[in-house]
Amino acid sequence: MSRFDPADLHGIHAILYALFDGDEKLDRGAMRRQTEVCLLAGVHGMAALGLATEASKLSEAERMSVMEWLVEDTAGRVPVALTIFGPSVEEQVRQARHAVGAGADWLILQPPIVGQFSAQEYIRFFGRVADAIDVPVAIQNAPAFMGRGLTATDIAELVRQHPNITLIKGEGPVVDIAALIEVTEGRLPVFNGRAGLELIDNLRAGCRGFILAPDCIDHAVRAYEFYRDGWDEEAEAAYRDMLPAVVFTMQGIENLMCYGKRLFGERAGMPVFDRAPALRPTATGLAMVRRFAGELGRLGEA
């Protein structure tokens, strides 16, 4: 059972990168340090196993380990969301039950990365997984990145049929997020991603917060807190500070895995290794990472 009411979830939630060692194995120490860095930045929640965590490159056992590590390292200080990845209802239910058993406060369901199906098929799929667990559930709707998704009207129907689905994780421009909030009549907390693009305008449209990889997480927290306190000019200024780096990293998921992860590593003083296959950095890209890291400042200092 979740320790947090879905209606109270808000703000900037950090989603972990998958950090590997030089042998391409998950690095337990680096994953723990990443969580500590995010908590020091003042995040309002933690998450793992979405697109940023490269869940498709992890075995089921590795995904279960990441679930346990994040809950352990967060130690109840903020809500924990875990994304459920899998090609079948059976695998997603198994992963979801493990996540709940590990202590997740809410889950985010991804559409299966197999085939292209009708909205009704995805509604049935999500509904069967959601009905098998007893914590709040969100749907990840990221058609631009995953090649499959639901319309705002489809999501409203899904929520009507399955009351356990109480949040939405979007990955889209602010105009789409605003339409989703309108169609669902503001009854569901909606979080966006996209590295924080259009951050302030999303908040103005009624978006509850963001789930972001941690490379610019401290600046996103600052922008959100300024906005929440009514300091619009300061919020816009904090957003502008992070925007060039966000535009650089958020040019596709593989680009984020390559350069966003390295930007985090440069700012946090941690080495970054890839698990093949991966987009490899260029000299130009690495120079930009170093420049942005210098402009954004050090991560992980209290």
KOLPAVO-715593 format. One record per residue: residue in one letter; x, y, z of N, C-alpha, C, O in turn. Coordinates in steps of 0.02 Angstrom, whole numbers, padded with zeros to 5 digits, always signed. Example, Ala and Ser with C-alpha at 12.3 -4.5 7.8 and 13.67 -1.06 7.14 Angstrom:
2
A+00660-00284+00390+00615-00225+00390+00660-00165+00390+00712-00166+00423
S+00642-00112+00354+00684-00053+00357+00645+00002+00394+00670+00057+00402
END
This chain:
302
M+00042-00060+00000+00000+00000+00000+00044+00062+00000+00093+00066+00038
S+00027+00111-00042+00067+00171-00048+00063+00212+00017+00011+00215+00050
R+00119+00245+00033+00121+00291+00091+00098+00361+00071+00092+00404+00114
F+00086+00372+00007+00071+00438-00018+00006+00438-00058-00007+00392-00096
D-00035+00488-00048-00097+00497-00086-00079+00524-00155-00042+00573-00159
P-00104+00493-00209-00087+00518-00276-00104+00592-00285-00069+00627-00322
A-00155+00616-00251-00175+00686-00258-00122+00732-00230-00121+00792-00246
D-00078+00706-00187-00026+00748-00156+00040+00748-00195+00084+00787-00180
L+00046+00704-00245+00108+00701-00283+00116+00763-00326+00069+00785-00359
H+00177+00790-00326+00189+00852-00363+00264+00861-00371+00304+00824-00343
G+00281+00911-00411+00351+00934-00412+00396+00897-00460+00373+00868-00510
I+00460+00900-00446+00511+00872-00489+00534+00805-00461+00562+00801-00405
H+00523+00753-00499+00543+00685-00480+00601+00664-00526+00596+00672-00587
A+00653+00637-00497+00711+00616-00536+00704+00543-00555+00688+00501-00513
I+00717+00528-00619+00718+00458-00640+00790+00438-00654+00826+00473-00690
L+00811+00383-00626+00881+00363-00628+00904+00343-00698+00867+00312-00736
Y+00965+00363-00713+01001+00332-00769+01024+00262-00747+01037+00251-00688
A+01031+00217-00794+01064+00153-00781+01139+00167-00785+01165+00183-00838
L+01174+00160-00729+01246+00173-00728+01283+00106-00725+01272+00065-00681
F+01327+00097-00774+01364+00035-00781+01438+00045-00763+01463+00101-00764
D+01471-00010-00748+01543-00006-00738+01580-00022-00803+01548-00029-00855
G+01645-00025-00801+01684-00037-00862+01672-00104-00894+01691-00114-00952
D+01642-00151-00858+01625-00216-00885+01552-00220-00908+01527-00274-00922
E+01519-00163-00911+01449-00157-00933+01399-00189-00884+01343-00206-00903
K+01420-00197-00822+01375-00221-00770+01346-00161-00732+01379-00110-00725
L+01285-00168-00706+01257-00115-00665+01302-00102-00605+01324-00149-00572
D+01316-00039-00593+01362-00019-00539+01320+00000-00478+01291+00054-00476
R+01319-00044-00429+01277-00032-00369+01297+00033-00333+01254+00072-00314
G+01362+00044-00325+01384+00104-00290+01366+00168-00328+01346+00217-00297
A+01372+00166-00393+01356+00225-00433+01281+00239-00432+01260+00297-00430
M+01241+00187-00432+01168+00196-00428+01148+00227-00361+01104+00270-00358
R+01180+00204-00307+01166+00233-00241+01186+00307-00240+01149+00349-00215
R+01245+00321-00266+01269+00390-00266+01222+00435-00308+01210+00492-00289
Q+01197+00410-00363+01151+00448-00405+01088+00468-00365+01065+00525-00369
T+01061+00421-00328+01002+00435-00286+01019+00488-00234+00979+00534-00223
E+01076+00482-00202+01097+00531-00151+01102+00601-00182+01082+00650-00151
V+01131+00605-00242+01139+00670-00275+01070+00701-00288+01061+00761-00278
C+01023+00661-00311+00956+00687-00325+00921+00710-00262+00888+00762-00262
L+00927+00673-00208+00896+00693-00145+00927+00757-00118+00891+00799-00091
L+00992+00765-00125+01025+00826-00105+01000+00886-00145+00999+00942-00120
A+00980+00874-00208+00954+00927-00250+00884+00949-00231+00859+00999-00256
G+00851+00912-00186+00786+00931-00162+00728+00905-00202+00674+00935-00202
V+00737+00849-00237+00682+00822-00277+00623+00804-00234+00629+00790-00174
H+00564+00804-00265+00502+00789-00230+00482+00716-00237+00431+00695-00209
G+00521+00678-00274+00508+00606-00284+00564+00575-00324+00604+00610-00355
M+00567+00509-00323+00616+00472-00362+00581+00420-00404+00526+00397-00387
A+00613+00401-00460+00584+00351-00505+00641+00312-00538+00699+00333-00537
A+00622+00256-00569+00672+00216-00605+00636+00171-00655+00576+00158-00650
L+00675+00149-00704+00657+00097-00752+00614+00122-00809+00582+00082-00843
G+00612+00187-00821+00581+00213-00882+00632+00215-00937+00682+00179-00936
L+00619+00257-00987+00664+00262-01044+00734+00282-01023+00783+00257-01051
A+00740+00327-00974+00806+00350-00953+00847+00294-00920+00908+00297-00922
T+00814+00246-00891+00850+00191-00857+00865+00134-00906+00890+00081-00885
E+00849+00144-00970+00865+00094-01021+00839+00024-01002+00876-00025-01006
A+00777+00022-00981+00748-00041-00957+00753-00096-01009+00759-00155-00990
S+00749-00079-01073+00752-00131-01125+00820-00164-01128+00825-00218-01157
K+00872-00134-01101+00939-00163-01100+00951-00205-01037+01002-00239-01032
L+00905-00202-00990+00914-00237-00927+00876-00303-00927+00821-00307-00955
S+00904-00353-00896+00868-00416-00887+00813-00405-00835+00813-00356-00799
E+00767-00452-00831+00714-00447-00781+00744-00447-00711+00721-00410-00668
A+00795-00488-00700+00827-00489-00633+00859-00422-00618+00856-00398-00561
E+00890-00391-00668+00921-00325-00657+00868-00272-00642+00878-00230-00598
R+00812-00275-00677+00759-00227-00663+00734-00235-00591+00721-00185-00557
M+00727-00296-00569+00704-00308-00500+00756-00282-00450+00737-00256-00398
S+00820-00289-00466+00872-00264-00421+00868-00188-00416+00874-00160-00362
V+00859-00154-00474+00854-00081-00473+00795-00059-00430+00800-00010-00393
M+00739-00095-00435+00681-00079-00392+00701-00080-00319+00687-00033-00281
E+00733-00134-00298+00751-00142-00228+00802-00090-00206+00797-00062-00152
W+00851-00076-00250+00902-00027-00232+00872+00042-00221+00889+00076-00172
L+00827+00064-00266+00800+00132-00260+00758+00139-00197+00764+00189-00162
V+00717+00090-00182+00677+00093-00121+00723+00095-00059+00712+00134-00013
E+00774+00053-00060+00821+00052-00003+00857+00119+00004+00863+00145+00060
D+00881+00146-00051+00922+00207-00047+00880+00269-00033+00905+00317-00003
T+00817+00269-00053+00773+00325-00040+00749+00324+00032+00739+00377+00063
A+00739+00265+00060+00723+00255+00131+00663+00296+00153+00662+00323+00208
G+00612+00300+00111+00549+00331+00130+00550+00407+00132+00501+00437+00152
R+00605+00438+00110+00609+00511+00114+00565+00546+00063+00540+00601+00077
V+00555+00516+00006+00512+00543-00046+00475+00485-00079+00497+00428-00073
P+00419+00498-00114+00385+00444-00149+00429+00413-00203+00469+00447-00234
V+00419+00349-00213+00457+00311-00264+00408+00283-00316+00360+00249-00299
A+00422+00299-00379+00384+00270-00435+00429+00223-00473+00488+00238-00485
L+00402+00166-00494+00440+00118-00534+00401+00104-00599+00341+00090-00597
T+00436+00109-00654+00405+00096-00719+00408+00021-00733+00458-00012-00720
I+00353-00004-00759+00347-00076-00773+00355-00088-00847+00317-00061-00888
F+00404-00129-00864+00422-00143-00933+00411-00217-00946+00429-00259-00905
G+00382-00234-01003+00374-00305-01021+00327-00313-01079+00282-00272-01089
P+00337-00366-01119+00298-00375-01180+00230-00409-01170+00190-00412-01216
S+00217-00434-01110+00155-00471-01098+00123-00449-01032+00157-00421-00989
V+00058-00462-01026+00024-00449-00963+00057-00488-00907+00068-00461-00852
E+00072-00550-00919+00100-00593-00867+00166-00565-00841+00177-00563-00780
E+00211-00543-00886+00275-00516-00863+00265-00450-00827+00298-00437-00776
Q+00221-00407-00852+00211-00343-00819+00180-00353-00750+00199-00318-00703
V+00133-00399-00743+00104-00412-00677+00157-00438-00629+00160-00417-00572
R+00200-00483-00653+00253-00509-00610+00300-00453-00588+00317-00448-00529
Q+00320-00410-00634+00363-00354-00617+00328-00305-00569+00358-00281-00521
A+00264-00292-00583+00227-00245-00541+00221-00271-00470+00229-00233-00422
R+00207-00335-00463+00200-00363-00395+00267-00361-00359+00269-00350-00298
H+00322-00371-00395+00387-00366-00363+00400-00294-00341+00426-00282-00286
A+00382-00246-00383+00391-00176-00366+00352-00157-00304+00378-00123-00259
V+00290-00180-00300+00248-00166-00241+00279-00198-00179+00282-00168-00126
G+00301-00260-00187+00331-00295-00131+00396-00262-00107+00412-00264-00048
A+00432-00231-00154+00494-00196-00136+00480-00131-00100+00524-00106-00064
G+00420-00104-00109+00402-00042-00073+00387+00017-00117+00387+00074-00092
A+00373+00007-00181+00356+00062-00226+00292+00095-00202+00246+00062-00178
D+00289+00161-00210+00229+00199-00191+00179+00204-00248+00119+00208-00237
W+00204+00206-00309+00160+00205-00368+00198+00177-00427+00260+00176-00428
L+00161+00154-00476+00190+00121-00534+00171+00158-00597+00119+00190-00601
I+00215+00154-00647+00203+00183-00712+00205+00126-00763+00256+00092-00769
L+00150+00116-00798+00146+00061-00847+00165+00086-00916+00138+00136-00940
Q+00212+00051-00947+00230+00066-01017+00192+00019-01063+00179-00038-01046
P+00174+00043-01123+00146-00003-01172+00198-00054-01193+00257-00038-01196
P+00178-00116-01207+00226-00166-01229+00258-00145-01295+00224-00122-01340
I+00324-00154-01300+00360-00134-01360+00359-00191-01410+00412-00216-01430
V+00301-00212-01429+00292-00263-01480+00230-00244-01521+00176-00233-01494
G+00239-00239-01586+00182-00227-01630+00150-00159-01623+00171-00118-01582
Q+00098-00149-01663+00057-00088-01660-00015-00111-01657-00038-00148-01701
F-00052-00088-01606-00119-00113-01595-00168-00056-01585-00148+00002-01579
S-00232-00072-01583-00284-00022-01575-00283+00005-01504-00255-00025-01458
A-00315+00063-01495-00320+00093-01429-00355+00046-01381-00335+00040-01323
Q-00407+00012-01404-00444-00034-01360-00400-00091-01335-00408-00114-01279
E-00354-00114-01378-00309-00168-01356-00263-00143-01301-00251-00179-01252
Y-00236-00082-01307-00193-00055-01255-00233-00041-01191-00208-00051-01136
I-00295-00018-01198-00337-00006-01140-00348-00071-01102-00344-00072-01040
R-00362-00126-01138-00372-00191-01105-00307-00214-01072-00308-00240-01016
F-00251-00205-01107-00186-00226-01080-00171-00189-01015-00158-00221-00963
F-00173-00123-01017-00158-00084-00957-00207-00100-00900-00186-00106-00842
G-00270-00109-00918-00320-00123-00867-00307-00188-00830-00315-00191-00769
R-00287-00240-00866-00274-00304-00834-00215-00299-00786-00216-00329-00732
V-00163-00262-00805-00106-00254-00760-00125-00212-00699-00110-00231-00642
A-00159-00157-00710-00178-00112-00655-00223-00147-00605-00217-00137-00545
D-00269-00189-00630-00316-00223-00585-00282-00276-00542-00312-00299-00493
A-00221-00295-00558-00186-00347-00521-00146-00321-00462-00117-00360-00424
I-00144-00254-00452-00103-00225-00399-00144-00174-00360-00197-00152-00383
D-00119-00155-00302-00158-00113-00257-00123-00048-00238-00135-00021-00184
V-00079-00022-00282-00050+00044-00272-00073+00088-00330-00094+00062-00381
P-00068+00154-00323-00086+00198-00379-00045+00183-00441+00014+00167-00437
V-00078+00188-00498-00047+00171-00562-00052+00231-00609-00104+00264-00613
A+00001+00243-00646+00002+00293-00699+00014+00257-00765+00043+00203-00767
I-00008+00288-00819+00007+00264-00886+00059+00309-00917+00053+00371-00914
Q+00112+00279-00945+00160+00319-00982+00137+00326-01054+00132+00276-01091
N+00123+00387-01074+00098+00400-01141+00151+00440-01178+00154+00501-01171
A+00191+00406-01218+00248+00438-01252+00251+00415-01324+00301+00384-01345
P+00200+00430-01364+00199+00405-01433+00258+00429-01475+00281+00393-01519
A+00284+00490-01462+00339+00515-01502+00403+00475-01491+00444+00469-01537
F+00412+00447-01431+00473+00409-01415+00463+00334-01422+00511+00298-01436
M+00402+00310-01411+00390+00238-01409+00353+00211-01469+00346+00151-01478
G+00327+00257-01511+00293+00236-01571+00223+00209-01560+00193+00181-01606
R+00197+00217-01500+00130+00193-01483+00105+00233-01424+00144+00253-01381
G+00040+00245-01423+00013+00285-01368-00062+00292-01375-00093+00263-01420
L-00091+00330-01330-00164+00340-01327-00180+00414-01335-00139+00457-01316
T-00238+00429-01361-00262+00498-01363-00288+00518-01294-00297+00476-01250
A-00299+00583-01285-00327+00606-01222-00394+00574-01208-00409+00557-01150
T-00435+00565-01259-00500+00533-01251-00493+00460-01231-00530+00435-01189
D-00444+00425-01262-00431+00355-01243-00412+00350-01170-00435+00305-01134
I-00370+00396-01147-00347+00394-01077-00405+00407-01030-00410+00375-00977
A-00450+00453-01048-00509+00466-01007-00551+00403-01001-00578+00388-00947
E-00558+00365-01055-00597+00303-01054-00562+00250-01011-00594+00214-00973
L-00496+00245-01017-00457+00197-00977-00467+00211-00902-00477+00165-00863
V-00463+00273-00884-00470+00292-00814-00541+00278-00789-00551+00257-00732
R-00590+00289-00832-00659+00275-00813-00669+00201-00798-00705+00183-00751
Q-00638+00158-00838-00646+00086-00829-00605+00058-00771-00624+00007-00742
H-00550+00090-00755-00504+00062-00705-00484+00117-00655-00436+00153-00666
P-00521+00123-00599-00509+00178-00552-00441+00175-00517-00420+00224-00487
N-00406+00118-00522-00339+00113-00494-00289+00156-00533-00236+00173-00507
I-00306+00174-00594-00262+00216-00635-00278+00288-00618-00330+00315-00637
T-00233+00320-00581-00248+00384-00551-00198+00439-00570-00204+00495-00546
L-00149+00424-00613-00101+00474-00635-00083+00462-00708-00094+00407-00735
I-00055+00513-00739-00032+00507-00808+00040+00532-00812+00056+00585-00786
K+00083+00493-00845+00151+00515-00861+00154+00529-00935+00156+00482-00976
G+00153+00593-00954+00155+00611-01024+00226+00624-01048+00272+00632-01008
E+00234+00624-01112+00297+00643-01144+00277+00682-01207+00281+00655-01263
G+00257+00744-01198+00233+00780-01256+00237+00855-01247+00250+00879-01192
P+00225+00892-01301+00225+00966-01297+00169+00991-01252+00120+00955-01240
V+00176+01052-01229+00129+01079-01181+00058+01083-01209+00010+01075-01171
V+00051+01094-01273-00018+01097-01301-00053+01030-01294-00113+01028-01281
D-00016+00974-01301-00046+00908-01292-00062+00895-01219-00114+00866-01203
I-00017+00915-01175-00029+00905-01104-00089+00945-01081-00130+00921-01041
A-00096+01007-01106-00154+01048-01088-00219+01015-01112-00269+01017-01076
A-00218+00986-01172-00277+00952-01198-00295+00892-01155-00354+00880-01142
L-00245+00855-01132-00257+00797-01089-00287+00819-01023-00334+00787-00998
I-00262+00872-00994-00289+00897-00931-00361+00920-00940-00403+00910-00896
E-00375+00950-00997-00443+00973-01011-00492+00915-01019-00546+00915-00990
V-00471+00865-01058-00516+00808-01070-00529+00769-01006-00585+00744-00996
T-00479+00762-00963-00489+00726-00900-00514+00772-00844-00517+00752-00786
E-00532+00833-00863-00563+00882-00817-00521+00896-00756-00547+00912-00702
G-00455+00890-00763-00410+00906-00708-00414+00858-00649-00389+00872-00595
R-00445+00800-00660-00454+00752-00605-00393+00710-00591-00388+00679-00538
L-00346+00707-00639-00287+00665-00631-00224+00707-00627-00216+00754-00667
P-00180+00693-00580-00114+00725-00583-00078+00703-00647-00070+00644-00661
V-00055+00752-00687-00019+00738-00749+00052+00762-00740+00064+00820-00723
F+00100+00718-00753+00171+00735-00752+00197+00731-00824+00177+00688-00863
N+00242+00777-00840+00274+00775-00906+00347+00755-00897+00372+00747-00842
G+00381+00748-00954+00452+00731-00954+00489+00775-01003+00495+00835-00993
R+00514+00744-01057+00549+00780-01111+00606+00823-01084+00619+00877-01110
A+00640+00799-01031+00698+00834-01002+00680+00902-00973+00725+00938-00952
G+00616+00919-00970+00596+00983-00941+00582+01037-00992+00574+01095-00973
L+00579+01020-01056+00561+01070-01106+00493+01101-01090+00447+01066-01069
E+00487+01166-01100+00426+01204-01087+00403+01197-01014+00343+01195-00999
L+00451+01193-00969+00436+01177-00899+00385+01225-00869+00334+01203-00842
I+00397+01290-00874+00353+01338-00840+00285+01339-00873+00234+01343-00838
D+00282+01335-00939+00217+01336-00973+00177+01273-00958+00115+01275-00956
N+00210+01216-00948+00174+01156-00926+00142+01167-00858+00085+01147-00847
L+00177+01198-00812+00150+01212-00746+00091+01260-00752+00040+01251-00717
R+00097+01310-00794+00041+01356-00804-00021+01320-00831-00077+01339-00815
A-00010+01269-00872-00066+01232-00902-00098+01184-00853-00149+01153-00869
G-00069+01176-00793-00098+01131-00743-00060+01067-00733-00082+01024-00695
C-00003+01059-00767+00039+00999-00757+00062+00998-00684+00084+01049-00657
R+00058+00939-00652+00074+00933-00581+00149+00935-00568+00171+00953-00514
G+00188+00915-00619+00260+00914-00609+00294+00878-00667+00264+00867-00720
F+00356+00858-00655+00397+00826-00707+00434+00766-00678+00452+00765-00619
I+00446+00717-00721+00490+00661-00705+00548+00666-00753+00540+00657-00813
L+00608+00682-00726+00665+00702-00768+00727+00663-00750+00738+00646-00692
A+00768+00649-00800+00835+00623-00787+00874+00676-00748+00858+00735-00751
P+00926+00656-00712+00954+00701-00661+01008+00749-00684+01039+00782-00642
D+01021+00755-00750+01077+00798-00770+01066+00871-00754+01114+00907-00739
C+01003+00896-00757+00988+00966-00740+00938+00970-00682+00902+01020-00676
I+00936+00919-00641+00881+00912-00593+00880+00968-00542+00826+00988-00521
D+00937+00993-00521+00938+01047-00471+00908+01111-00498+00873+01147-00462
H+00921+01126-00562+00893+01186-00592+00817+01179-00602+00780+01227-00595
A+00795+01118-00618+00723+01106-00625+00688+01114-00558+00634+01143-00555
V+00718+01089-00505+00689+01098-00438+00684+01172-00421+00633+01195-00395
R+00737+01209-00436+00737+01281-00420+00682+01317-00460+00646+01358-00432
A+00676+01301-00524+00624+01333-00565+00554+01317-00538+00511+01361-00533
Y+00544+01254-00520+00479+01234-00494+00463+01269-00428+00407+01294-00419
E+00511+01271-00383+00498+01302-00318+00485+01377-00325+00442+01404-00291
F+00522+01410-00369+00508+01481-00381+00437+01490-00408+00400+01534-00385
Y+00418+01449-00456+00351+01455-00485+00298+01443-00431+00248+01479-00427
R+00308+01392-00391+00260+01375-00339+00251+01431-00288+00197+01441-00260
D+00305+01468-00277+00303+01523-00229+00278+01588-00260+00273+01640-00227
G+00261+01586-00325+00236+01645-00358+00289+01691-00385+00274+01748-00404
W+00351+01670-00387+00406+01710-00413+00417+01693-00487+00465+01659-00504
D+00374+01718-00529+00374+01698-00600+00438+01718-00636+00464+01678-00674
E+00463+01777-00624+00524+01799-00659+00583+01755-00639+00624+01736-00681
E+00589+01740-00575+00644+01697-00552+00636+01627-00579+00686+01594-00596
A+00574+01603-00584+00562+01536-00612+00583+01534-00685+00616+01486-00707
E+00566+01585-00723+00585+01587-00793+00661+01591-00800+00690+01560-00845
A+00694+01629-00756+00766+01635-00759+00800+01568-00744+00848+01549-00778
A+00775+01531-00694+00803+01465-00678+00793+01417-00736+00837+01376-00751
Y+00735+01421-00769+00722+01379-00827+00769+01397-00884+00796+01352-00917
R+00781+01461-00896+00826+01481-00949+00897+01456-00937+00934+01441-00984
D+00917+01451-00873+00984+01427-00858+00994+01355-00882+01049+01338-00904
M+00942+01314-00878+00949+01244-00897+00932+01231-00970+00950+01178-00997
L+00897+01278-01002+00869+01264-01068+00920+01245-01121+00907+01198-01158
P+00977+01280-01128+01024+01259-01181+01047+01186-01174+01052+01150-01224
A+01060+01165-01113+01080+01095-01101+01024+01047-01116+01035+00993-01144
V+00963+01066-01099+00905+01024-01112+00895+01015-01187+00883+00960-01210
V+00900+01070-01224+00893+01065-01297+00948+01020-01327+00935+00981-01373
F+01008+01025-01300+01064+00984-01324+01052+00910-01312+01062+00869-01357
T+01030+00892-01251+01024+00821-01234+00960+00790-01262+00959+00731-01279
M+00905+00830-01266+00840+00801-01281+00826+00803-01356+00777+00833-01378
Q+00870+00771-01394+00860+00765-01466+00854+00691-01485+00883+00667-01533
G+00814+00656-01445+00805+00585-01453+00829+00548-01392+00874+00571-01356
I+00799+00490-01380+00816+00451-01320+00889+00428-01320+00922+00432-01268
E+00914+00405-01377+00984+00383-01378+01031+00441-01365+01084+00432-01334
N+01014+00500-01390+01055+00559-01377+01056+00575-01303+01108+00594-01275
L+00998+00568-01270+00995+00579-01198+01038+00529-01160+01073+00546-01113
M+01035+00465-01182+01076+00414-01149+01150+00427-01157+01190+00413-01112
C+01169+00454-01215+01240+00468-01228+01263+00531-01192+01311+00529-01153
Y+01230+00587-01205+01255+00651-01181+01223+00674-01116+01256+00705-01075
G+01158+00659-01106+01128+00677-01042+01161+00641-00985+01175+00670-00933
K+01174+00577-00995+01206+00537-00942+01277+00563-00929+01299+00566-00872
R+01312+00582-00982+01380+00609-00972+01379+00678-00940+01425+00695-00903
L+01327+00717-00955+01321+00781-00921+01310+00771-00846+01339+00806-00805
F+01268+00723-00829+01259+00706-00758+01326+00684-00728+01345+00708-00674
G+01361+00639-00762+01424+00614-00735+01475+00670-00726+01511+00671-00676
E+01479+00716-00775+01526+00771-00770+01509+00816-00711+01554+00839-00675
R+01445+00829-00700+01424+00874-00646+01430+00840-00577+01443+00873-00527
A+01421+00774-00575+01423+00738-00512+01491+00708-00497+01501+00678-00444
G+01540+00715-00544+01606+00687-00533+01608+00611-00535+01643+00580-00496
M+01569+00582-00581+01564+00510-00586+01580+00487-00657+01556+00519-00705
P+01619+00434-00666+01632+00409-00734+01569+00377-00763+01527+00351-00727
V+01562+00379-00829+01504+00351-00863+01528+00300-00915+01572+00314-00955
F+01498+00241-00913+01511+00188-00961+01446+00167-00994+01392+00172-00964
D+01451+00144-01056+01392+00122-01093+01385+00047-01091+01434+00011-01082
R+01324+00024-01100+01312-00047-01115+01292-00051-01188+01243-00020-01210
A+01329-00090-01226+01316-00095-01298+01249-00130-01311+01228-00173-01272
P+01217-00112-01367+01235-00060-01415+01218+00008-01387+01170+00016-01350
A+01257+00058-01407+01246+00125-01381+01271+00177-01431+01316+00163-01471
L+01242+00236-01428+01268+00292-01465+01332+00316-01431+01332+00328-01371
R+01386+00322-01469+01450+00341-01440+01461+00416-01448+01443+00444-01500
P+01491+00448-01399+01499+00521-01402+01554+00541-01451+01601+00503-01464
T+01546+00600-01478+01597+00629-01521+01637+00680-01482+01618+00700-01427
A+01693+00702-01510+01734+00753-01477+01694+00818-01469+01698+00851-01417
T+01655+00836-01519+01614+00896-01515+01563+00890-01459+01553+00936-01420
G+01529+00831-01457+01479+00821-01405+01509+00823-01335+01479+00852-01290
L+01567+00793-01326+01599+00794-01260+01621+00864-01240+01617+00882-01181
A+01643+00903-01289+01661+00972-01273+01600+01011-01250+01604+01052-01204
M+01542+00999-01282+01481+01032-01261+01460+01010-01192+01437+01051-01152
V+01467+00946-01178+01451+00920-01111+01492+00957-01058+01466+00979-01007
R+01557+00963-01070+01600+00997-01021+01581+01071-01013+01581+01097-00958
R+01564+01103-01069+01545+01173-01065+01480+01182-01025+01476+01225-00982
F+01430+01141-01041+01367+01146-01004+01376+01129-00931+01347+01161-00887
A+01418+01079-00916+01429+01061-00846+01460+01119-00808+01442+01132-00751
G+01507+01154-00840+01537+01212-00807+01487+01267-00795+01489+01300-00743
E+01442+01278-00842+01391+01330-00835+01339+01312-00782+01314+01356-00747
L+01321+01249-00778+01268+01227-00732+01292+01218-00661+01253+01224-00613
G+01357+01204-00653+01385+01196-00586+01385+01125-00562+01360+01079-00595
R+01414+01115-00505+01425+01049-00476+01360+01021-00447+01320+01059-00419
L+01349+00956-00455+01293+00921-00424+01317+00881-00364+01374+00858-00362
G+01273+00874-00314+01288+00830-00259+01322+00863-00200+01349+00829-00157
E+01320+00930-00199+01348+00965-00142+01292+00997-00103+01250+01032-00131
A+01290+00985-00038+01237+01011+00004+01239+01088+00009+01198+01118+00042
END
